[in-house]
Amino acid sequence: MLESLDIATFAGRVGEVFLLAPDETTVVATRLIAVTPAPGGSAGPVRAGGRRPFSLIFRSPPAAPLPQRIYRLQHEELGPLDLFLVPIGPDEAGMCYEAVFT
C-alpha cells in the first residue's frame, strides 16, 4: 500500500489526527502538521513507481521522544500505515516526527 501513496494522498489531510501505536498497549494521538515536496518540488524527478519524493511532519503531545523506527499509524480513512518516523525535535506545541517518501 505504501507504494501507492503520494503527496496528494496527504495534502488535504494537514491537521488530521493519526493514532500512533508505539507498543501493543499504548496509543498516542499525533497530528499531521506539514506535507512538503522534496527539493525540486513538483518539478523534481519522478522515482521508480511514479512518485515524486515528499515528507510528512507529525506532532505528538510533549513527552520523551520516541526513537526512530517503524511505527503503526492508524487513520480513519487511510487505515493502518507502517511508517518510518524520525524524531526531529520539539516545537512550541509538542514533539515532531518526520516520515520521508522517496
C-alpha positions in Angstrom: 0.0 0.0 0.0 2.8 2.5 0.8 3.9 2.4 -2.9 0.5 3.8 -3.9 0.7 6.8 -1.5 1.8 10.2 -2.9 1.8 13.8 -1.8 -1.8 14.2 -3.0 -2.9 11.4 -0.6 -1.8 13.6 2.4 -2.0 17.2 1.1 -5.7 17.7 2.1 -5.1 15.9 5.5 -3.0 18.5 7.3 -4.5 19.0 10.7 -6.0 15.5 10.8 -5.2 13.0 13.6 -3.4 9.8 13.2 -3.2 7.3 16.0 0.4 6.2 16.6 1.0 2.8 18.4 4.5 2.8 19.9 3.7 -0.6 21.5 0.7 -3.0 21.9 -0.8 -1.2 24.9 -0.2 2.5 24.1 -1.8 4.8 21.5 -0.7 8.4 21.0 -2.8 10.9 19.0 -0.5 12.6 16.6 -1.5 15.3 14.2 -0.2 15.7 10.6 1.1 19.3 10.5 3.0 19.5 7.2 3.2 17.9 3.8 6.3 19.0 1.8 7.6 18.1 -1.6 11.3 17.2 -1.7 13.7 19.8 -3.0 12.8 20.4 -6.7 9.1 20.5 -5.8 6.6 19.2 -8.2 9.1 19.6 -11.0 11.5 17.2 -9.3 12.4 13.8 -10.6 9.8 11.0 -10.5 11.2 8.0 -8.7 10.6 4.4 -9.6 7.0 3.7 -9.2 5.9 7.1 -10.4 6.1 9.1 -7.2 7.9 12.3 -6.5 9.6 12.4 -3.1 7.9 14.2 -0.3 7.9 14.3 3.5 5.3 14.4 6.3 5.7 16.1 9.7 3.6 14.8 12.6 3.3 16.4 16.0 2.6 14.4 19.2 2.0 15.8 22.7 5.2 16.8 24.5 6.8 13.8 26.1 10.1 11.9 25.9 10.8 11.4 22.2 10.1 8.1 20.7 13.2 6.6 19.0 13.4 6.4 15.2 11.8 3.3 13.8 8.8 1.9 12.0 5.5 2.7 13.8 2.0 1.7 13.0 -0.2 4.8 12.4 -4.0 4.4 12.1 -6.1 6.9 10.1 -9.8 6.9 10.0 -10.0 6.9 6.1 -6.5 5.7 5.1 -6.4 2.7 7.5 -3.2 1.4 9.0 0.1 2.8 7.8 3.5 1.4 8.9 5.8 4.5 8.6 9.5 5.0 9.5 9.4 8.0 11.8 12.4 10.1 12.8 12.2 12.5 15.8 13.1 16.0 14.5 12.7 17.8 17.8 10.1 19.7 19.8 8.3 22.8 18.8 6.1 25.1 20.8 3.2 22.5 20.9 4.8 19.1 21.1 7.3 16.6 19.7 7.7 16.4 15.9 8.5 13.4 13.8 9.2 13.2 10.0 8.4 10.4 7.5 10.1 10.7 4.1 8.7 9.0 1.0 11.2 8.5 -1.9 
